[in-house]
Every structure is written in structure tokens, then in C-alpha cells.
Amino acid sequence: MNKNQIVLPIVAILVVAGIAATAIVLNERTNNQDRFTVNGSGVVYAKADIANITVGLKTETKKTAAEATVESTEKMNNIITALTDLGIEEKDIKTTDYNLRPVYNWLEKTGQTLAGYSVSQNVAVKVRDLSQIGEVIARTTEQGANQVGNVSFTIDDEYELKNQARELAIEKAKEKAEMIADQAGMKLGEVKGVYETNNDYQDVVRYSNAKMELSADSVGGIISPNIQSGQNEIRVEISLSYEVK
């Protein structure tokens, strides 16, 4: 067998392979061209049923670390007791940070000198009775809390609300697809794909009308703030991919 006889079958194989590859690419392009995708947003509103708040304290500078630790421990124990006396369960009180650090002063003559030590400690509190938010703030500050903030409002179980938002999103996406297809003169086929955007990395529950006011009523000399939770927004984004006839 000469070289020409060997080369011809190889060329034939390459040609067939090239035709097959071209056919696959064209098929993929055709499939992509036969797809029509639309997006829809579904939003529902609901009143929050849980308040999250951070309560903490920072001690004044003490000469020794032991003194700062003792003061911090006593005050935080009193804060925890005040929370439990209000009916907050232990499972809803969580220490988020504890820091014992040296405190330095700077003087031109001596430079940096150790002034003492300070302790800061915070707990995250989940308040299930929203009417108690003001009392939580008032009673804990009475016991030495001097760092209170990060108030946010959430919904304990969002499952049904997300289902409602998803249903609305799909309905809107379908309406949009039909409207665009009618205006563009297209004919829609079957739905070939449904995609839900994951927004969990964001605050899917957004807070509105959340503000703090002072109440005229006071207990133990501390005015209880009036915290308004407003409504939470539950949003679901859906994409529908249609076959185009």
C-alpha cells in the first residue's frame, strides 16, 4: 500500500469528523436561538415577628486586667438576669464577642505608656415579643449596658411567604413573555427552564419604617424607647426559558 492510499482514508475520517463537529455546533446554536427567556419579580409584605438587638458594655479603664474583668463580669451577669426576668430564653441570648485589651496613653516626654485595661462584651438578643423591645433596652441599660444597637426585624418562618412571592414572580414572568411574544410576532412553546435567583447573600428581608422614638412612660427612671418594626419585604426573582416555535 502506497502513501497516497493511506492518506486518503485519513482525510476522509477528518472530513467526517469536521462535519459532525459542525453539526453539533450548529445544533447548539439553533437550540440557543430557539430559546426565549424572561424575568419576573414577586414581592409580598408581612409584619416582622422577631426583633434582633445587640446589647453590650465597655468598662472604663482599670489598673489591672483582673479589675476590668471583674467589673465586666458583674455587669454582664446583671444584664443577662434582666433579660431572663423579661422572659427572654437562654437560647435567644448569645455572646458575640468578648475583648480584654490594654489601654495606652501617649505623652511627648515618655511616649506610649500603659494606662490600664478595658473589657468590651456584646450579646445578641432575639426578642420574640416585639412589645418588649423598649423594655429590653431600658432594663439592660439600667444594669450597665452602654452599647446597644444593630436593631433589625425578621420573620421566623418565611417558607409560606416565599412560596407566595415565587407564585407571583412566575405569574408576572408568564404575562411578560406572552406580551412580548405577541408584540414581536413570536409563538411560544413549552417552558424549558425555570431559574430562581439566590439572593440569600443579601438581606432578602428588607426593613422599612423601622425607627426609634422615646415613650412618655418610664420605669425605674429609664425611659423605654418605642421601636416600630414596620413591614418586611420578601422578594423572589424568577427566570423562565421558553421554546420558540
Secondary structure by P-SEA (a helix, b strand, c coil): ccaaaaaaaaaaaaaaaaaaaaaaaaaaaaaaaabbbbbbbbbbbbbbcbbbbbbbccccccccaaaaaaaaaaaaaaaaaaaaaaccccccccccbbbbbbbbbbbccccccccbbbbbbbbbbbbccccaaaaaaaaaaaaccccccbbbbbbccaaaaaaaaaaaaaaaaaaaaaaaaaaaccccccccbbbbbbccccccccccccbbbbbccccccbbbbbbbbcbbbbbbbbbbbbbcc
